Amino acid sequence: MPFTSLSVRRAARETLSGLPREFWWLWTSTLVNRLGAFVATFMALYLTLDRGYSASYAGLVASLHGLGGVISSLGAGVMTDRLGRRPTLLIAQSSTAVSVALLGFMRDPVAIAAVAFLVGMASNASRPAVQAMMGDIVRPEDRVRAFSLNYWAINLGFAVSSTAAGFIAEVSYLAGFLVEAGMTMVCAIVIFVKLPESRPAPTAKTADEPAVGLGTVLRDGRFMSVVGLSFLVALIFQQGYVGLPVAMGQAGFTPADYGLVIAINGVLIVVLQLPVTRLIQHQDPKQLLVVSSLLAGYGFGLTAFAGSVGVFALTICVWTLAEIVNAPTQTGLVVRLSPVHGRGRYQGMYTTSWSVAALVAPLMSGVVIDRYGAEWLWGVCAIVGTVAGVGYGVLMRGLPDEEPVATESPRPEARSEARPVARSKARPEPLPEPLPLPQSPVQSPVQLPAQPRPAAEKPEVSAG
């Protein structure tokens, strides 16, 4: 028993220690935000049961909510780089709080649809800023662990909020909207009080580099390939929430059966995310992304053979493991491929892949199930997963190593990425020693301030 207790404490220390204080405030903000989640979970029930609208209208509102997220992902990425991470988070969180509260008072169908679109825009606008800020303040070797902890907080908050929202909805849907608005405003306050701006200041080197715009992102072939592969993987995972309930309903299973098996997804993520992360955080991201893509595809592919609740639960275990591995690894890869001063735009483009998948997945599942049957949908998922796995294998063959990781400074300097100018002023004095090496002036005075860029290769998600 003492050995077990000691092992648990050591594992917890290795998982939680070494991350900067700013990260934990950002993590707390994420958890509070997800604990207050209500609208996305119960919007369809609110519109059909409480307001009496049709299922088609509820679907339209959900699509507009998703469309708002697609648009804001790119816009928020630009804001993250231009205004800064902190101002973007403040604007996004406060706008979400106001729009969610307003949505609870809307009664006209056009007004509900319009405000739902605004809620989708506001609620998705914080994602690029959160991921860019984590890339700024967390050392490269700790990023997979940090993104895993953040993903764990999202799922823990979602598990708790889904249960609580059910009880709140029985009392008053309006109370649910107001609770979410209040919790989101708490997030904005936490960010305002506790989180300093982390956007790296320009250095002598970056000042001479061309500005990073959306065109730069679109011309980055390797990164856009990652975005495309991310879209394929997201398209698979979305079927757990759009294709699976329809298929189970057609097979004669009840909503309670679906609720029971899909709950396994959240429970497994909460239980396994952190220990699995300890096993994978230093593994080759190429192998992790290939394996997770195949597990996702074939996990859903196995659903074609499911004829009982137990088998459905088994298939969910398979693709949930893929999700646990894929989410932090892929988000970390996005940061690794992003220029330091373009992280917001790059994260915004990456977030767009998931938002677009959320729009396409319902159409895909509906068309395939109606025309060919659910078995074909699961077969398509297996094919898409295979394509994504092969794509990651090919794409990452020449991925440069993260050479700064081994020599990066301890914690105090690791967070000084937001103040590289101060470091550049502190470095020139020791330089007279290597004066016999005038042929590499960039080696010391300029390269060192840019050291926080996690990889010289376009330094190093997520991520939903």
Secondary structure, 3 states (H helix, E strand, C coil): CHHHHHHHHHHHHHHHCCCCHHHHHHHHHHHHHHHCCCHHHHHHHHHHHHCCCCHHHHHHHHHHHHHHHHHHHHHHHHHHHHCCHHHHHHHHHHHHHHHHHHHHHCCCHHHHHHHHHHHHHHHHCHHHHHHHHHHHHCCHHHHHHHHHHHHHHHHHHHHHHHHHHHHHHHHCHHHHHHHHHHHHHHHHHHHHHHCCCCCCCCCHHHHHCCCCCHHHHHHCHHHHHHHHHHHHHHHHHHCCCCHHHHHHHHCCCCHHHHHHHHHHHHHHHHHHHHHHHHHHCCCCHHHHHHHHHHHHHHHHHHHHHCCCHHHHHHHHHHHHHHHHHHHHHHHHHHHHCCCHHHHHHHHHHHHHHHHHHHHHHHHHHHHHHHHHCHHHHHHHHHHHHHHHHHHHHHHCCCCCCCCCHHHCCCHHHHHHHHCHHHHHHHCCCCCCCCCCCCCCCCCCCCCCCCCCCCCCCCCCCCCC
